[in-house]
């Protein structure tokens, strides 16, 4: 392991901005995320036939949103004059639909969980490294599933006797960022709270957790928050809660109920890890803030994910965020190919080893009882 203070020559290519100085120590921002209130809310006929879809309709009404009842189950008219207008329109639209029958067949999603169970697709945030770019078809509209109770019931057949099977609901959306309009996360928490052989997993960059504190999760939901160094969160994670607000929300959910918390098993997702200028100092500060936040015994895990991108995601991201300061140059990256022939650009092996050693050492020093679930 590397000793603290060891000097390592690691590339500082990411987040460089020739017009701005390198950021030094930053006072943490403390703002909560604004509630996402889309300009358009679309309901398909099939969605309104679902009792859960009716509940979403009532939520949208309660927020005074502009609701359109579609005549068919197809979503049309979402594209603007160009890519940027299409993006803006999509990010201001919630479509309540029914998940197709194929959604009942779950896909494995290691190392995050055993299975992927989607309650929605599309995210209200504006993260300039967005992993959904290139993964979802069409404009990035948030599509929430009105037939969620049926999807949840179908997951029971994936549980395995003798072990707790995990289901991840955050692969294609930020579930907390849309919860005030959908109620879908609470529905999932209540459902898995009754399943002895299952665990629900979600992750968020939002902080509105009050509605989750009293739910009967029975320890079957692990609530995780995505955290990053202050400069990355400021520059690249638009529309989300500040890191400080996420830490407050994490503490709320982790505190025992006797102390006014939710009593949840919790987790941290450090992602995407980037060797920005001064990365050691910035990430050390983040881990120190986390340790101060969780100054009591709790069930904690961590996942560590380094930044990567594909040719397809790069093309989409540069269309969505043409002025981004995120470096997406292939030069200096290593190429990683999957079994289907897809290409992904990751950090060079030596840089990955340096980063991994730093994070493993610093995490285990502060949280010796909190397992590192994986590094990727």
BALOBA-1460 file (C-alpha; in Angstrom, 3 decimals):
// residues 376
<rec num="1" residu="x" x="0.000" y="0.000" z="0.000"/>
<rec num="2" residu="x" x="1.115" y="3.583" z="-0.582"/>
<rec num="3" residu="x" x="2.037" y="5.611" z="2.446"/>
<rec num="4" residu="x" x="0.238" y="8.876" z="3.030"/>
<rec num="5" residu="x" x="2.109" y="11.706" z="1.381"/>
<rec num="6" residu="x" x="3.785" y="9.538" z="-1.264"/>
<rec num="7" residu="x" x="4.302" y="11.562" z="-4.440"/>
<rec num="8" residu="x" x="2.970" y="9.817" z="-7.528"/>
<rec num="9" residu="x" x="3.214" y="11.120" z="-11.064"/>
<rec num="10" residu="x" x="-0.367" y="10.659" z="-12.175"/>
<rec num="11" residu="x" x="-1.862" y="12.375" z="-15.185"/>
<rec num="12" residu="x" x="-3.843" y="15.528" z="-14.372"/>
<rec num="13" residu="x" x="-5.643" y="15.683" z="-17.700"/>
<rec num="14" residu="x" x="-9.240" y="15.647" z="-16.514"/>
<rec num="15" residu="x" x="-11.222" y="18.746" z="-15.699"/>
<rec num="16" residu="x" x="-8.492" y="21.032" z="-16.950"/>
<rec num="17" residu="x" x="-9.746" y="24.412" z="-18.082"/>
<rec num="18" residu="x" x="-7.207" y="26.630" z="-19.776"/>
<rec num="19" residu="x" x="-9.213" y="29.743" z="-18.924"/>
<rec num="20" residu="x" x="-9.428" y="29.046" z="-15.191"/>
<rec num="21" residu="x" x="-6.857" y="28.407" z="-12.457"/>
<rec num="22" residu="x" x="-6.566" y="25.034" z="-10.788"/>
<rec num="23" residu="x" x="-8.992" y="24.918" z="-7.886"/>
<rec num="24" residu="x" x="-7.405" y="24.709" z="-4.469"/>
<rec num="25" residu="x" x="-9.213" y="24.197" z="-1.197"/>
<rec num="26" residu="x" x="-12.926" y="24.880" z="-1.622"/>
<rec num="27" residu="x" x="-15.468" y="25.742" z="1.011"/>
<rec num="28" residu="x" x="-18.143" y="23.068" z="0.643"/>
<rec num="29" residu="x" x="-21.471" y="24.103" z="-0.755"/>
<rec num="30" residu="x" x="-24.443" y="23.139" z="1.379"/>
<rec num="31" residu="x" x="-27.492" y="23.561" z="-0.855"/>
<rec num="32" residu="x" x="-30.204" y="20.932" z="-1.191"/>
<rec num="33" residu="x" x="-31.384" y="19.879" z="-4.612"/>
<rec num="34" residu="x" x="-34.336" y="21.762" z="-6.018"/>
<rec num="35" residu="x" x="-37.384" y="19.603" z="-6.581"/>
<rec num="36" residu="x" x="-37.534" y="18.584" z="-10.209"/>
<rec num="37" residu="x" x="-40.774" y="20.021" z="-11.601"/>
<rec num="38" residu="x" x="-40.967" y="19.180" z="-15.316"/>
<rec num="39" residu="x" x="-42.737" y="21.528" z="-17.676"/>
<rec num="40" residu="x" x="-44.627" y="18.631" z="-19.289"/>
<rec num="41" residu="x" x="-46.087" y="15.499" z="-17.742"/>
<rec num="42" residu="x" x="-47.419" y="12.947" z="-20.212"/>
<rec num="43" residu="x" x="-49.702" y="10.039" z="-19.325"/>
<rec num="44" residu="x" x="-50.398" y="7.215" z="-21.747"/>
<rec num="45" residu="x" x="-53.843" y="5.558" z="-21.720"/>
<rec num="46" residu="x" x="-52.415" y="2.286" z="-20.400"/>
<rec num="47" residu="x" x="-50.629" y="4.100" z="-17.578"/>
<rec num="48" residu="x" x="-53.880" y="5.679" z="-16.411"/>
<rec num="49" residu="x" x="-55.480" y="2.239" z="-16.277"/>
<rec num="50" residu="x" x="-53.032" y="1.251" z="-13.549"/>
<rec num="51" residu="x" x="-53.938" y="2.131" z="-9.939"/>
<rec num="52" residu="x" x="-50.323" y="3.117" z="-9.340"/>
<rec num="53" residu="x" x="-50.478" y="5.328" z="-12.428"/>
<rec num="54" residu="x" x="-53.491" y="7.063" z="-10.910"/>
<rec num="55" residu="x" x="-51.418" y="7.773" z="-7.802"/>
<rec num="56" residu="x" x="-48.731" y="9.378" z="-9.958"/>
<rec num="57" residu="x" x="-51.426" y="11.459" z="-11.655"/>
<rec num="58" residu="x" x="-52.573" y="12.747" z="-8.267"/>
<rec num="59" residu="x" x="-48.980" y="13.608" z="-7.318"/>
<rec num="60" residu="x" x="-48.474" y="15.580" z="-10.523"/>
<rec num="61" residu="x" x="-51.756" y="17.418" z="-9.924"/>
<rec num="62" residu="x" x="-50.740" y="18.248" z="-6.364"/>
<rec num="63" residu="x" x="-47.605" y="19.968" z="-7.713"/>
<rec num="64" residu="x" x="-49.659" y="21.976" z="-10.215"/>
<rec num="65" residu="x" x="-47.872" y="20.541" z="-13.234"/>
<rec num="66" residu="x" x="-49.015" y="20.754" z="-16.849"/>
<rec num="67" residu="x" x="-50.498" y="17.303" z="-17.551"/>
<rec num="68" residu="x" x="-51.242" y="15.928" z="-21.006"/>
<rec num="69" residu="x" x="-53.367" y="12.811" z="-21.471"/>
<rec num="70" residu="x" x="-52.146" y="11.119" z="-24.609"/>
<rec num="71" residu="x" x="-54.489" y="9.427" z="-27.050"/>
<rec num="72" residu="x" x="-52.122" y="6.543" z="-27.705"/>
<rec num="73" residu="x" x="-49.347" y="4.730" z="-25.857"/>
<rec num="74" residu="x" x="-46.663" y="6.124" z="-28.158"/>
<rec num="75" residu="x" x="-44.570" y="9.112" z="-27.130"/>
<rec num="76" residu="x" x="-44.233" y="11.542" z="-30.030"/>
<rec num="77" residu="x" x="-43.261" y="15.163" z="-30.561"/>
<rec num="78" residu="x" x="-40.303" y="15.018" z="-28.198"/>
<rec num="79" residu="x" x="-37.631" y="16.229" z="-30.592"/>
<rec num="80" residu="x" x="-36.688" y="19.868" z="-31.087"/>
<rec num="81" residu="x" x="-35.022" y="21.681" z="-33.945"/>
<rec num="82" residu="x" x="-31.586" y="20.378" z="-32.961"/>
<rec num="83" residu="x" x="-29.878" y="18.121" z="-30.441"/>
<rec num="84" residu="x" x="-29.615" y="20.807" z="-27.776"/>
<rec num="85" residu="x" x="-33.299" y="21.730" z="-28.003"/>
<rec num="86" residu="x" x="-34.239" y="18.056" z="-27.943"/>
<rec num="87" residu="x" x="-32.136" y="17.617" z="-24.818"/>
<rec num="88" residu="x" x="-33.754" y="20.618" z="-23.087"/>
<rec num="89" residu="x" x="-37.253" y="19.455" z="-23.977"/>
<rec num="90" residu="x" x="-36.561" y="15.914" z="-22.824"/>
<rec num="91" residu="x" x="-35.036" y="16.975" z="-19.500"/>
<rec num="92" residu="x" x="-38.204" y="18.959" z="-18.804"/>
<rec num="93" residu="x" x="-40.565" y="16.061" z="-19.529"/>
<rec num="94" residu="x" x="-41.911" y="13.247" z="-17.381"/>
<rec num="95" residu="x" x="-43.727" y="10.491" z="-19.232"/>
<rec num="96" residu="x" x="-45.757" y="8.030" z="-17.182"/>
<rec num="97" residu="x" x="-45.979" y="4.828" z="-19.175"/>
<rec num="98" residu="x" x="-46.275" y="1.092" z="-18.707"/>
<rec num="99" residu="x" x="-43.067" y="-0.894" z="-18.885"/>
<rec num="100" residu="x" x="-43.149" y="-3.354" z="-21.809"/>
<rec num="101" residu="x" x="-43.583" y="-7.090" z="-21.164"/>
<rec num="102" residu="x" x="-39.847" y="-7.603" z="-21.731"/>
<rec num="103" residu="x" x="-39.176" y="-5.654" z="-18.515"/>
<rec num="104" residu="x" x="-40.415" y="-8.679" z="-16.573"/>
<rec num="105" residu="x" x="-37.280" y="-10.520" z="-17.670"/>
<rec num="106" residu="x" x="-34.520" y="-9.121" z="-15.502"/>
<rec num="107" residu="x" x="-30.896" y="-8.659" z="-16.498"/>
<rec num="108" residu="x" x="-27.972" y="-9.439" z="-14.203"/>
<rec num="109" residu="x" x="-26.055" y="-6.349" z="-13.125"/>
<rec num="110" residu="x" x="-22.843" y="-7.353" z="-11.362"/>
<rec num="111" residu="x" x="-20.946" y="-6.088" z="-9.477"/>
<rec num="112" residu="x" x="-23.617" y="-3.681" z="-8.199"/>
<rec num="113" residu="x" x="-26.291" y="-6.308" z="-7.543"/>
<rec num="114" residu="x" x="-27.630" y="-9.654" z="-8.677"/>
<rec num="115" residu="x" x="-30.413" y="-8.215" z="-10.818"/>
<rec num="116" residu="x" x="-31.489" y="-4.934" z="-12.397"/>
<rec num="117" residu="x" x="-35.094" y="-3.936" z="-11.723"/>
<rec num="118" residu="x" x="-36.042" y="-0.622" z="-13.314"/>
<rec num="119" residu="x" x="-38.797" y="1.563" z="-11.895"/>
<rec num="120" residu="x" x="-38.049" y="4.297" z="-14.435"/>
<rec num="121" residu="x" x="-35.633" y="5.259" z="-17.189"/>
<rec num="122" residu="x" x="-34.096" y="8.682" z="-17.659"/>
<rec num="123" residu="x" x="-32.735" y="11.073" z="-15.055"/>
<rec num="124" residu="x" x="-33.564" y="14.703" z="-14.146"/>
<rec num="125" residu="x" x="-29.940" y="15.578" z="-13.291"/>
<rec num="126" residu="x" x="-27.363" y="17.107" z="-15.663"/>
<rec num="127" residu="x" x="-24.159" y="15.180" z="-14.957"/>
<rec num="128" residu="x" x="-21.713" y="15.882" z="-17.759"/>
<rec num="129" residu="x" x="-20.168" y="12.393" z="-17.519"/>
<rec num="130" residu="x" x="-23.637" y="10.751" z="-17.572"/>
<rec num="131" residu="x" x="-23.429" y="6.985" z="-17.971"/>
<rec num="132" residu="x" x="-26.884" y="6.905" z="-19.529"/>
<rec num="133" residu="x" x="-25.595" y="8.739" z="-22.594"/>
<rec num="134" residu="x" x="-25.709" y="6.264" z="-25.430"/>
<rec num="135" residu="x" x="-27.424" y="3.622" z="-23.269"/>
<rec num="136" residu="x" x="-31.059" y="4.660" z="-23.683"/>
<rec num="137" residu="x" x="-32.910" y="5.019" z="-26.936"/>
<rec num="138" residu="x" x="-34.349" y="8.360" z="-28.052"/>
<rec num="139" residu="x" x="-34.459" y="11.709" z="-26.228"/>
<rec num="140" residu="x" x="-33.542" y="11.493" z="-22.505"/>
<rec num="141" residu="x" x="-37.114" y="11.836" z="-21.227"/>
<rec num="142" residu="x" x="-37.817" y="10.465" z="-17.743"/>
<rec num="143" residu="x" x="-40.149" y="7.510" z="-18.222"/>
<rec num="144" residu="x" x="-41.748" y="6.312" z="-14.985"/>
<rec num="145" residu="x" x="-43.500" y="2.951" z="-14.919"/>
<rec num="146" residu="x" x="-47.128" y="2.913" z="-13.838"/>
<rec num="147" residu="x" x="-47.203" y="-0.900" z="-13.680"/>
<rec num="148" residu="x" x="-44.450" y="-0.988" z="-11.054"/>
<rec num="149" residu="x" x="-46.364" y="-3.255" z="-8.606"/>
<rec num="150" residu="x" x="-46.563" y="-5.938" z="-11.319"/>
<rec num="151" residu="x" x="-42.840" y="-5.568" z="-12.044"/>
<rec num="152" residu="x" x="-42.057" y="-5.989" z="-8.349"/>
<rec num="153" residu="x" x="-44.185" y="-9.112" z="-8.027"/>
<rec num="154" residu="x" x="-42.322" y="-10.650" z="-10.950"/>
<rec num="155" residu="x" x="-38.985" y="-10.302" z="-9.137"/>
<rec num="156" residu="x" x="-39.968" y="-12.952" z="-6.577"/>
<rec num="157" residu="x" x="-39.121" y="-15.703" z="-9.071"/>
<rec num="158" residu="x" x="-35.507" y="-14.457" z="-9.151"/>
<rec num="159" residu="x" x="-34.930" y="-14.931" z="-5.440"/>
<rec num="160" residu="x" x="-32.631" y="-17.805" z="-4.553"/>
<rec num="161" residu="x" x="-33.172" y="-20.000" z="-1.512"/>
<rec num="162" residu="x" x="-30.532" y="-19.800" z="1.174"/>
<rec num="163" residu="x" x="-29.226" y="-16.360" z="0.285"/>
<rec num="164" residu="x" x="-30.454" y="-12.781" z="0.003"/>
<rec num="165" residu="x" x="-30.878" y="-11.796" z="-3.642"/>
<rec num="166" residu="x" x="-30.158" y="-8.132" z="-4.423"/>
<rec num="167" residu="x" x="-32.114" y="-5.938" z="-6.829"/>
<rec num="168" residu="x" x="-30.726" y="-2.617" z="-8.115"/>
<rec num="169" residu="x" x="-33.279" y="0.045" z="-9.109"/>
<rec num="170" residu="x" x="-30.885" y="2.910" z="-9.950"/>
<rec num="171" residu="x" x="-29.300" y="1.699" z="-13.172"/>
<rec num="172" residu="x" x="-31.234" y="4.054" z="-15.438"/>
<rec num="173" residu="x" x="-32.519" y="6.850" z="-13.210"/>
<rec num="174" residu="x" x="-32.001" y="8.718" z="-9.968"/>
<rec num="175" residu="x" x="-34.878" y="7.246" z="-7.996"/>
<rec num="176" residu="x" x="-34.800" y="9.884" z="-5.257"/>
<rec num="177" residu="x" x="-34.755" y="12.728" z="-7.771"/>
<rec num="178" residu="x" x="-38.192" y="11.718" z="-9.083"/>
<rec num="179" residu="x" x="-39.700" y="10.254" z="-5.898"/>
<rec num="180" residu="x" x="-41.885" y="13.272" z="-5.114"/>
<rec num="181" residu="x" x="-43.686" y="12.739" z="-8.430"/>
<rec num="182" residu="x" x="-43.756" y="8.933" z="-8.562"/>
<rec num="183" residu="x" x="-43.717" y="7.410" z="-5.075"/>
<rec num="184" residu="x" x="-41.977" y="4.491" z="-6.767"/>
<rec num="185" residu="x" x="-39.037" y="4.209" z="-4.394"/>
<rec num="186" residu="x" x="-41.312" y="4.019" z="-1.354"/>
<rec num="187" residu="x" x="-43.345" y="1.344" z="-3.142"/>
<rec num="188" residu="x" x="-40.175" y="-0.679" z="-3.684"/>
<rec num="189" residu="x" x="-38.986" y="-0.229" z="-0.097"/>
<rec num="190" residu="x" x="-42.303" y="-1.432" z="1.303"/>
<rec num="191" residu="x" x="-42.376" y="-4.404" z="-1.060"/>
<rec num="192" residu="x" x="-38.842" y="-5.610" z="-0.331"/>
<rec num="193" residu="x" x="-39.384" y="-4.975" z="3.364"/>
<rec num="194" residu="x" x="-41.753" y="-7.938" z="3.222"/>
<rec num="195" residu="x" x="-39.345" y="-10.181" z="1.275"/>
<rec num="196" residu="x" x="-37.027" y="-12.104" z="3.586"/>
<rec num="197" residu="x" x="-34.923" y="-13.368" z="0.696"/>
<rec num="198" residu="x" x="-34.363" y="-10.060" z="-1.100"/>
<rec num="199" residu="x" x="-32.513" y="-6.786" z="-0.740"/>
<rec num="200" residu="x" x="-33.311" y="-3.517" z="-2.529"/>
<rec num="201" residu="x" x="-30.434" y="-1.252" z="-3.525"/>
<rec num="202" residu="x" x="-30.658" y="2.333" z="-4.712"/>
<rec num="203" residu="x" x="-28.215" y="5.211" z="-5.129"/>
<rec num="204" residu="x" x="-28.848" y="8.946" z="-5.480"/>
<rec num="205" residu="x" x="-27.336" y="12.410" z="-5.779"/>
<rec num="206" residu="x" x="-30.461" y="13.997" z="-4.299"/>
<rec num="207" residu="x" x="-31.241" y="14.582" z="-0.642"/>
<rec num="208" residu="x" x="-35.019" y="14.680" z="-0.063"/>
<rec num="209" residu="x" x="-35.257" y="11.662" z="2.245"/>
<rec num="210" residu="x" x="-37.884" y="12.684" z="4.823"/>
<rec num="211" residu="x" x="-40.578" y="10.539" z="3.195"/>
<rec num="212" residu="x" x="-38.363" y="7.452" z="3.502"/>
<rec num="213" residu="x" x="-37.527" y="7.660" z="7.201"/>
<rec num="214" residu="x" x="-40.604" y="5.924" z="8.582"/>
<rec num="215" residu="x" x="-41.028" y="3.230" z="5.951"/>
<rec num="216" residu="x" x="-41.040" y="-0.459" z="7.018"/>
<rec num="217" residu="x" x="-37.815" y="-1.448" z="5.264"/>
<rec num="218" residu="x" x="-36.892" y="-4.060" z="7.895"/>
<rec num="219" residu="x" x="-33.223" y="-3.706" z="6.967"/>
<rec num="220" residu="x" x="-33.885" y="-5.015" z="3.445"/>
<rec num="221" residu="x" x="-32.997" y="-1.757" z="1.629"/>
<rec num="222" residu="x" x="-29.473" y="-0.406" z="1.322"/>
<rec num="223" residu="x" x="-29.638" y="3.338" z="0.686"/>
<rec num="224" residu="x" x="-26.503" y="4.625" z="-1.078"/>
<rec num="225" residu="x" x="-25.324" y="8.071" z="-2.067"/>
<rec num="226" residu="x" x="-23.006" y="8.957" z="-4.913"/>
<rec num="227" residu="x" x="-20.200" y="11.199" z="-3.634"/>
<rec num="228" residu="x" x="-17.289" y="12.914" z="-5.298"/>
<rec num="229" residu="x" x="-14.606" y="15.522" z="-4.760"/>
<rec num="230" residu="x" x="-15.945" y="19.061" z="-4.378"/>
<rec num="231" residu="x" x="-14.592" y="20.410" z="-7.732"/>
<rec num="232" residu="x" x="-16.155" y="17.514" z="-9.655"/>
<rec num="233" residu="x" x="-19.522" y="17.853" z="-7.970"/>
<rec num="234" residu="x" x="-19.521" y="21.612" z="-8.638"/>
<rec num="235" residu="x" x="-18.507" y="21.506" z="-12.278"/>
<rec num="236" residu="x" x="-20.037" y="18.318" z="-13.556"/>
<rec num="237" residu="x" x="-23.141" y="17.402" z="-11.517"/>
<rec num="238" residu="x" x="-25.729" y="20.001" z="-12.434"/>
<rec num="239" residu="x" x="-29.137" y="19.969" z="-10.800"/>
<rec num="240" residu="x" x="-28.097" y="17.712" z="-7.919"/>
<rec num="241" residu="x" x="-27.740" y="18.256" z="-4.184"/>
<rec num="242" residu="x" x="-24.420" y="19.503" z="-2.875"/>
<rec num="243" residu="x" x="-22.074" y="16.900" z="-1.440"/>
<rec num="244" residu="x" x="-22.740" y="18.328" z="2.022"/>
<rec num="245" residu="x" x="-26.508" y="17.903" z="1.556"/>
<rec num="246" residu="x" x="-25.998" y="14.307" z="0.408"/>
<rec num="247" residu="x" x="-23.934" y="13.645" z="3.510"/>
<rec num="248" residu="x" x="-26.713" y="15.040" z="5.686"/>
<rec num="249" residu="x" x="-29.231" y="12.805" z="3.931"/>
<rec num="250" residu="x" x="-26.947" y="9.795" z="4.347"/>
<rec num="251" residu="x" x="-26.719" y="10.500" z="8.078"/>
<rec num="252" residu="x" x="-30.501" y="10.838" z="8.354"/>
<rec num="253" residu="x" x="-31.093" y="7.479" z="6.748"/>
<rec num="254" residu="x" x="-28.344" y="5.715" z="8.717"/>
<rec num="255" residu="x" x="-29.185" y="7.032" z="12.198"/>
<rec num="256" residu="x" x="-31.172" y="4.630" z="14.383"/>
<rec num="257" residu="x" x="-34.862" y="5.342" z="14.567"/>
<rec num="258" residu="x" x="-34.549" y="6.006" z="18.281"/>
<rec num="259" residu="x" x="-32.417" y="9.006" z="17.297"/>
<rec num="260" residu="x" x="-34.823" y="10.260" z="14.641"/>
<rec num="261" residu="x" x="-33.237" y="8.497" z="11.667"/>
<rec num="262" residu="x" x="-34.346" y="5.831" z="9.250"/>
<rec num="263" residu="x" x="-32.228" y="2.963" z="10.557"/>
<rec num="264" residu="x" x="-31.257" y="1.883" z="7.038"/>
<rec num="265" residu="x" x="-28.182" y="-0.044" z="5.961"/>
<rec num="266" residu="x" x="-26.342" y="2.572" z="3.921"/>
<rec num="267" residu="x" x="-23.637" y="2.827" z="1.312"/>
<rec num="268" residu="x" x="-21.356" y="5.207" z="-0.519"/>
<rec num="269" residu="x" x="-20.603" y="5.092" z="-4.229"/>
<rec num="270" residu="x" x="-17.408" y="7.019" z="-4.959"/>
<rec num="271" residu="x" x="-17.915" y="7.760" z="-8.624"/>
<rec num="272" residu="x" x="-16.635" y="8.621" z="-11.052"/>
<rec num="273" residu="x" x="-13.195" y="8.817" z="-9.489"/>
<rec num="274" residu="x" x="-10.968" y="11.192" z="-11.466"/>
<rec num="275" residu="x" x="-7.332" y="12.251" z="-10.989"/>
<rec num="276" residu="x" x="-8.085" y="15.966" z="-11.080"/>
<rec num="277" residu="x" x="-5.383" y="18.442" z="-10.086"/>
<rec num="278" residu="x" x="-4.905" y="18.036" z="-6.341"/>
<rec num="279" residu="x" x="-6.947" y="14.848" z="-6.342"/>
<rec num="280" residu="x" x="-5.325" y="13.451" z="-3.189"/>
<rec num="281" residu="x" x="-6.217" y="16.518" z="-1.155"/>
<rec num="282" residu="x" x="-9.745" y="16.761" z="-2.548"/>
<rec num="283" residu="x" x="-10.582" y="13.115" z="-1.962"/>
<rec num="284" residu="x" x="-8.935" y="13.142" z="1.468"/>
<rec num="285" residu="x" x="-11.207" y="16.050" z="2.397"/>
<rec num="286" residu="x" x="-14.233" y="14.134" z="1.118"/>
<rec num="287" residu="x" x="-13.392" y="11.033" z="3.146"/>
<rec num="288" residu="x" x="-12.776" y="13.139" z="6.236"/>
<rec num="289" residu="x" x="-16.178" y="14.781" z="5.795"/>
<rec num="290" residu="x" x="-17.777" y="11.351" z="5.435"/>
<rec num="291" residu="x" x="-16.089" y="10.084" z="8.594"/>
<rec num="292" residu="x" x="-17.332" y="13.105" z="10.519"/>
<rec num="293" residu="x" x="-20.846" y="12.516" z="9.169"/>
<rec num="294" residu="x" x="-20.998" y="8.855" z="10.156"/>
<rec num="295" residu="x" x="-19.590" y="9.227" z="13.664"/>
<rec num="296" residu="x" x="-21.717" y="6.374" z="15.012"/>
<rec num="297" residu="x" x="-21.984" y="2.638" z="14.421"/>
<rec num="298" residu="x" x="-23.875" y="1.830" z="11.226"/>
<rec num="299" residu="x" x="-24.068" y="-0.776" z="8.475"/>
<rec num="300" residu="x" x="-21.906" y="0.839" z="5.762"/>
<rec num="301" residu="x" x="-20.423" y="-0.338" z="2.449"/>
<rec num="302" residu="x" x="-18.564" y="1.404" z="-0.368"/>
<rec num="303" residu="x" x="-18.269" y="0.961" z="-4.133"/>
<rec num="304" residu="x" x="-15.469" y="2.644" z="-6.059"/>
<rec num="305" residu="x" x="-15.835" y="3.405" z="-9.774"/>
<rec num="306" residu="x" x="-13.193" y="5.153" z="-11.867"/>
<rec num="307" residu="x" x="-14.202" y="7.332" z="-14.801"/>
<rec num="308" residu="x" x="-14.631" y="5.637" z="-18.168"/>
<rec num="309" residu="x" x="-16.440" y="6.321" z="-21.411"/>
<rec num="310" residu="x" x="-17.313" y="4.662" z="-24.698"/>
<rec num="311" residu="x" x="-17.088" y="6.130" z="-28.216"/>
<rec num="312" residu="x" x="-20.881" y="6.263" z="-28.311"/>
<rec num="313" residu="x" x="-21.262" y="7.980" z="-24.956"/>
<rec num="314" residu="x" x="-18.566" y="10.502" z="-25.883"/>
<rec num="315" residu="x" x="-20.448" y="11.486" z="-29.037"/>
<rec num="316" residu="x" x="-23.704" y="11.958" z="-27.124"/>
<rec num="317" residu="x" x="-22.121" y="13.836" z="-24.220"/>
<rec num="318" residu="x" x="-20.360" y="16.304" z="-26.509"/>
<rec num="319" residu="x" x="-23.696" y="17.016" z="-28.177"/>
<rec num="320" residu="x" x="-25.447" y="17.478" z="-24.840"/>
<rec num="321" residu="x" x="-22.615" y="19.451" z="-23.213"/>
<rec num="322" residu="x" x="-20.525" y="21.021" z="-25.994"/>
<rec num="323" residu="x" x="-18.715" y="23.316" z="-23.538"/>
<rec num="324" residu="x" x="-17.895" y="20.653" z="-20.982"/>
<rec num="325" residu="x" x="-14.575" y="20.805" z="-19.134"/>
<rec num="326" residu="x" x="-14.556" y="17.017" z="-18.822"/>
<rec num="327" residu="x" x="-11.681" y="15.539" z="-20.798"/>
<rec num="328" residu="x" x="-12.893" y="12.830" z="-23.166"/>
<rec num="329" residu="x" x="-9.678" y="12.379" z="-25.137"/>
<rec num="330" residu="x" x="-8.780" y="8.784" z="-25.925"/>
<rec num="331" residu="x" x="-5.072" y="9.622" z="-25.864"/>
<rec num="332" residu="x" x="-3.549" y="8.468" z="-22.616"/>
<rec num="333" residu="x" x="-6.373" y="6.037" z="-21.893"/>
<rec num="334" residu="x" x="-6.326" y="2.262" z="-21.999"/>
<rec num="335" residu="x" x="-8.840" y="0.370" z="-24.118"/>
<rec num="336" residu="x" x="-11.049" y="-2.194" z="-22.444"/>
<rec num="337" residu="x" x="-13.228" y="-4.488" z="-24.553"/>
<rec num="338" residu="x" x="-16.183" y="-6.519" z="-23.402"/>
<rec num="339" residu="x" x="-17.226" y="-9.964" z="-24.576"/>
<rec num="340" residu="x" x="-19.511" y="-8.422" z="-27.191"/>
<rec num="341" residu="x" x="-16.703" y="-6.417" z="-28.784"/>
<rec num="342" residu="x" x="-17.660" y="-3.084" z="-27.242"/>
<rec num="343" residu="x" x="-14.905" y="-0.564" z="-26.493"/>
<rec num="344" residu="x" x="-14.475" y="1.402" z="-23.273"/>
<rec num="345" residu="x" x="-11.746" y="3.915" z="-22.435"/>
<rec num="346" residu="x" x="-10.362" y="3.580" z="-18.908"/>
<rec num="347" residu="x" x="-7.266" y="4.834" z="-17.100"/>
<rec num="348" residu="x" x="-3.902" y="3.264" z="-17.784"/>
<rec num="349" residu="x" x="-3.121" y="0.241" z="-15.547"/>
<rec num="350" residu="x" x="-0.399" y="2.091" z="-13.609"/>
<rec num="351" residu="x" x="-2.728" y="5.017" z="-12.919"/>
<rec num="352" residu="x" x="-5.500" y="2.638" z="-11.879"/>
<rec num="353" residu="x" x="-3.172" y="0.913" z="-9.416"/>
<rec num="354" residu="x" x="-2.150" y="4.250" z="-7.898"/>
<rec num="355" residu="x" x="-5.736" y="5.373" z="-7.487"/>
<rec num="356" residu="x" x="-6.887" y="2.030" z="-6.112"/>
<rec num="357" residu="x" x="-4.087" y="1.849" z="-3.549"/>
<rec num="358" residu="x" x="-4.836" y="5.364" z="-2.339"/>
<rec num="359" residu="x" x="-8.578" y="4.788" z="-1.946"/>
<rec num="360" residu="x" x="-8.232" y="1.353" z="-0.346"/>
<rec num="361" residu="x" x="-5.689" y="2.655" z="2.162"/>
<rec num="362" residu="x" x="-7.634" y="5.784" z="3.053"/>
<rec num="363" residu="x" x="-10.977" y="3.994" z="3.260"/>
<rec num="364" residu="x" x="-9.724" y="1.168" z="5.467"/>
<rec num="365" residu="x" x="-7.981" y="3.647" z="7.772"/>
<rec num="366" residu="x" x="-11.248" y="5.470" z="8.437"/>
<rec num="367" residu="x" x="-13.801" y="2.681" z="8.054"/>
<rec num="368" residu="x" x="-12.120" y="-0.640" z="8.958"/>
<rec num="369" residu="x" x="-15.474" y="-2.351" z="9.482"/>
<rec num="370" residu="x" x="-17.090" y="-1.158" z="6.243"/>
<rec num="371" residu="x" x="-16.381" y="-3.521" z="3.329"/>
<rec num="372" residu="x" x="-15.212" y="-2.333" z="-0.074"/>
<rec num="373" residu="x" x="-17.626" y="-4.132" z="-2.380"/>
<rec num="374" residu="x" x="-15.625" y="-3.606" z="-5.549"/>
<rec num="375" residu="x" x="-13.283" y="-1.353" z="-7.505"/>
<rec num="376" residu="x" x="-13.761" y="-0.888" z="-11.214"/>
